[in-house]
Every structure is written in C-alpha cells, then in structure tokens.
Amino acid sequence: MTALKAVETGGRVVYSTCSISCEENDKVIEQVLAATEKEQKTRPPWKTELGLGSEKGWKTDEKQEDDILNKLSEETKYGRIVLPDHPGGGSWGPYFCVITKTISKV
C-alpha cells in the first residue's frame, strides 16, 4: 500500500515473491484491493487495476507474449506463478502481479 500511495496516477507497482504460498501471493493482493477500496472513502479517489504489465507501451506481439507466459508460468487469481512442476520445467520461480494506479470514476 505504501508503494501505491507513493506512485503517481498511471504508475505501476510490481508485487513479486519467490514463494509458492497463496498467503504470500494472491492473498496479499486481495488485502491490497480491500485496502484500496477503504482508502477511496477517505482520500482523493483512485483505484487499482491488475495485470501483467504489458497492457500499454510494450512493443511485443500479444500472441507471442501470451505463448511465452503460458510456456513459463501459470495464471493465478490475480497474477502469474512459476511452479516446479510446470511443463516449462526447471527451477521454481517468482509470483508476480502488476498493479496500476488509475483515477477512480466516482
């Protein structure tokens, strides 16, 4: 939440862990979403959008990007995770979610 409060509207915060625990991954994002909603009642209105960071400004082929992400990781409720048993194989790796701060249309 500190990073989201500090970033300008339109800015992005990447939340990433090296954990396979849901409590350290999607559950944290759920808490951020709940706190963001609570913040809207007391502060200037802004909201969050979740994604993988490629929605704007990257010059990659969207299909190619999807293929790479699916080859290396799996989708979770809010982000992506690389697991040891994933067909992409190798060692397990990060969970990541990109949070974009946007203007709330109140």
Helices and strands as residue ranges (DSSP letters): H 2-6, E 12-17, G 22-24, H 26-40, E 46-51, H 62-72, E 74-75, E 80-81, E 95-103
